[in-house]
Amino acid sequence: MLEIQDLTLERGGKAIFQKINLTIEDGEIYSILGPNGAGKSSLAYTLMGCSGYKLNGGKIFFDGKDITDLPIWQRAKMGITLAWQEPARFEGLLVEDYIQLGMKEKNKEEVKEALQGVLLAPDLYLKRKVDKTLSGGERKRIELAAIFTMRPRLAILDEPDSGVDILALNNVMKFVCSLRDRGATVILITHSAEAAKIAGRAALIGEGYLIKQGAAQEVVEYFEKRCLSCPKFA
């Protein structure tokens, strides 16, 4: 589904990541693991086509089509979506309406199902506003519920680097698997070795370089044995 060839990005004269090569298969869960500041989120924003993340080299192919120069809205129309590290606030917009924005057909029961899937009681949240009265964790869960109802083809989930558990690990696994079961390919971007094990395959990124890729368990073991003890990753 997704092929990344020699991706290289610089921002402000600084190399963010260099010569990244990955292939993501249709219908799989793929983890991108690495410590804070490794370049993981920048890779996510680049794949989504966000402003300010224009490549210095390399190509991105989605379903065999070159999308390297496509803007974010065109990628979204193709079925690519991104869960941001820091979810947006929408002053005055109800949770119910926010979740339904990306749905092809509005369905309140599906909205309730999505909220329950991220451990938020629909009766308590449907009529709340997506604003500063919600905590960061609540907004993150609501964003994930919205992604669930979008039925994306490719969902890029960028986990916060703060170490805060937005959902307990078992519920992260349940949510990611439910996305896959609804037809989505999932890229989970994380600094957590345990979360990375959800995937079948994984890649390890450190200081902007692709260090290792392969079976998720093998990549996690390498990360735990070789990287966590490195002073640069402390």
C-alpha positions in Angstrom: 0.0 0.0 0.0 2.7 2.5 1.0 6.3 2.6 -0.3 8.8 5.1 1.0 12.0 5.5 -1.0 15.1 7.3 0.3 13.2 9.9 2.2 15.3 12.8 3.4 14.2 15.9 5.2 15.9 19.0 6.5 14.4 21.8 8.5 16.2 25.0 9.4 19.4 23.6 8.0 19.2 20.6 10.2 18.9 17.0 9.0 15.7 15.5 10.5 15.8 12.1 8.8 17.9 10.7 6.0 17.5 7.9 3.4 14.4 6.2 5.0 13.2 3.2 3.0 10.0 1.3 4.1 7.2 -0.7 2.6 3.9 -1.0 4.4 1.5 -3.8 3.2 -2.2 -3.4 2.8 -4.1 -4.4 5.9 -1.1 -4.7 8.3 -0.3 -3.0 11.6 3.2 -1.5 11.4 5.1 0.1 14.3 7.7 2.9 13.9 9.7 2.8 17.2 12.2 5.2 18.5 13.2 7.6 21.4 12.1 11.2 21.7 13.6 13.4 19.0 14.3 10.5 16.7 12.4 12.0 13.8 9.3 9.8 14.1 6.7 12.6 14.2 8.4 14.5 11.4 8.1 11.3 9.3 4.4 11.1 10.1 3.8 14.7 9.1 5.8 14.2 5.9 3.7 11.2 5.0 0.5 13.2 5.6 1.8 16.1 3.4 1.8 18.7 6.2 3.0 22.2 5.4 6.6 22.8 6.2 7.6 19.2 5.6 8.6 19.3 2.0 11.2 16.6 1.3 14.8 17.3 0.3 14.9 13.9 -1.4 13.0 10.7 -2.0 9.6 9.5 -3.1 6.3 8.4 -1.4 4.0 6.0 -3.3 0.5 5.1 -2.2 -1.3 2.3 -4.0 1.5 2.6 -6.6 0.8 6.3 -7.2 3.5 8.9 -6.6 2.0 11.2 -3.9 5.3 13.0 -3.0 4.1 16.4 -4.1 0.4 16.1 -3.3 -1.0 18.5 -0.7 -2.6 17.2 2.6 -6.2 17.5 1.4 -5.6 15.3 -1.6 -3.9 12.6 0.5 -6.9 12.8 2.9 -9.3 12.3 0.0 -7.3 9.1 -0.9 -8.0 7.8 2.6 -4.9 8.8 4.5 -5.4 10.3 8.0 -3.2 11.3 10.9 -3.8 11.3 14.6 -1.7 14.3 15.8 0.5 14.2 18.9 -1.4 17.3 20.2 -5.0 17.2 19.1 -6.7 20.4 18.0 -9.3 22.3 19.9 -12.5 23.5 18.1 -14.2 26.2 20.2 -18.0 25.9 20.1 -18.0 22.5 18.2 -19.8 19.7 19.9 -18.0 16.3 20.3 -20.9 14.7 18.4 -20.5 17.0 15.5 -16.7 16.8 15.4 -16.7 13.1 15.2 -19.2 13.1 12.4 -17.3 15.6 10.3 -15.3 12.9 8.4 -18.2 10.4 8.1 -19.7 9.8 4.7 -23.1 9.4 6.3 -24.0 10.7 9.8 -24.8 7.9 12.2 -25.2 8.7 15.9 -25.0 5.0 16.9 -21.6 4.7 15.2 -20.5 7.8 17.0 -21.5 6.3 20.3 -19.7 3.0 19.4 -16.6 5.0 18.6 -16.6 6.8 21.9 -17.2 3.6 23.8 -14.2 2.1 21.9 -11.9 4.8 23.4 -13.5 4.5 26.9 -15.6 7.6 26.9 -19.2 7.4 28.0 -21.4 8.8 25.1 -24.0 10.3 27.5 -21.3 12.3 29.1 -19.4 13.5 26.0 -21.7 13.8 23.0 -22.9 17.3 23.9 -19.6 18.6 25.3 -17.5 21.1 23.3 -14.1 20.2 21.9 -12.4 23.1 23.7 -10.2 23.9 26.6 -12.6 22.3 29.1 -11.4 18.9 27.8 -8.1 17.5 29.0 -5.4 16.6 26.5 -6.1 12.9 27.1 -9.9 13.4 26.5 -9.2 15.3 23.2 -6.8 12.6 22.1 -9.5 9.9 22.7 -12.1 12.0 20.9 -9.7 12.4 17.9 -9.2 8.6 17.8 -13.0 8.1 17.9 -13.3 10.4 14.9 -10.6 8.4 13.0 -12.6 5.2 13.8 -15.7 6.6 12.1 -13.8 8.0 9.1 -13.0 4.4 8.0 -9.6 5.5 6.6 -7.5 3.3 4.3 -4.3 4.3 6.0 -4.3 5.6 9.6 -1.1 7.1 11.0 -1.3 7.1 14.8 1.3 9.4 16.4 1.6 8.6 20.1 2.7 11.5 22.3 6.3 11.4 23.4 5.4 12.6 26.9 5.1 9.1 28.2 1.5 9.7 29.2 -0.7 6.7 28.6 -3.7 8.0 26.6 -5.2 4.5 26.7 -4.1 1.5 28.7 -2.0 -0.8 26.6 -4.7 -3.5 26.2 -7.1 -0.8 24.9 -4.5 0.6 22.5 -4.2 -2.9 21.1 -8.0 -3.3 20.9 -8.4 0.1 19.2 -5.7 -0.5 16.6 -7.0 -4.0 15.8 -10.5 -2.6 15.5 -9.2 -0.1 12.9 -7.6 -2.9 11.0 -10.7 -5.0 11.1 -12.6 -2.1 9.5 -10.3 -2.2 6.6 -7.5 0.2 7.7 -3.8 -0.2 7.4 -2.3 1.2 10.6 1.1 2.8 11.2 1.7 3.2 15.0 4.4 5.7 15.8 5.6 5.2 19.3 8.4 5.4 21.8 7.0 2.5 23.8 8.5 -0.9 23.2 5.4 -2.6 24.6 3.1 -0.7 22.3 5.3 -1.5 19.3 4.7 -5.2 19.9 1.1 -4.8 18.7 2.4 -4.8 15.2 3.5 -7.7 13.0 6.4 -5.7 11.6 8.3 -2.7 12.9 11.1 -0.2 12.1 13.5 1.4 14.6 14.5 5.0 14.0 17.2 6.9 15.9 18.7 10.3 15.2 17.0 10.4 11.9 18.3 7.1 10.6 16.6 3.8 10.0 18.5 1.5 12.4 16.6 -1.8 12.0 13.4 -3.2 10.5 11.7 -6.6 10.5 9.5 -8.6 12.8 8.2 -6.4 15.6 9.5 -8.7 18.3 13.0 -8.7 16.9 13.0 -4.9 16.5 11.8 -4.4 20.1 14.4 -6.7 21.5 17.1 -4.8 19.6 15.8 -1.5 20.9 15.7 -2.8 24.5 19.1 -4.4 24.4 21.1 -1.9 22.3 19.3 1.4 22.4 17.9 1.9 25.9 21.4 1.6 27.4 22.9 4.1 25.0 23.5 7.5 26.6 22.2 9.3 23.5 18.8 7.7 24.1 18.7 8.2 27.8 
